[in-house]
């Protein structure tokens, strides 16, 4: 057996094959959708996955306002931010966030499941989220996938 024929292949920016994927978020549960989208955008399901390279696909998420949350999270879950001033802690419920900006709910969920470094910030640029069913990426010819087929 020739052991030199087994070489570890490390992907780089030039050898990565990126595709465009369309995901419909209608009636999907937020956490399950976010974890599967994070796995796709990171490229973990690909054969040539390399942890330090952006080797995932570009993802288009439509119908963000029709996302579902399990349990009482729609009323009880809160997003916390701070203005930077003393006493400046602000709370926003998911219900308020869905009414004001439904794309931000999915964006925060996916971003929380990516690495907390410059690679994670760069990968987040490959996620495009839209509240309605229309998107401006028809020229990229995205292929529609069913998230229930991904494990």
C-alpha positions, 0 to 999 in steps of 0.5 A: 500500500502506497501511503504517499497517495493519501494526502490531506487536501486543504481548500483555499480561496481559489479552489473552492466551488461556491454555489447559490442556494435558495431557502424558503423560511415559511413555517420553519422553526427559527433555531432549526433553520439557523443551525442548518443555514449556518452549516451550509454557509460554513461549508461543513457538509462539503467534502473539502471543508477546511476550517479556516477558509470560507468554503460554504455556499451563498444563501438566499433566505426568503419569507423571513416574516413567516418564521415560527418559534416553538413554545412561548419564545415569541413573547418571552425571548428578549434581545439585549443591547446597550447604548453605551451610556450608564443605564442604557440597557435596552430590551426588545422582544421577538414579537417587536423585532418581527414587526419592525425588522423580521430579517434581523431575527434570522440574522442574529440567530445565524450569526450566533452559530458562526465563529466569533472571529473575522472569518465568521464576519466574512461568512455572514456576508454570504447570507442574504435575507429578505422579508418577502418572497422576492429577491434580486438574485435571479441572475445567480440562478439559485437552486432551491433546497429543502432544509428537511433533507439536511441533517 
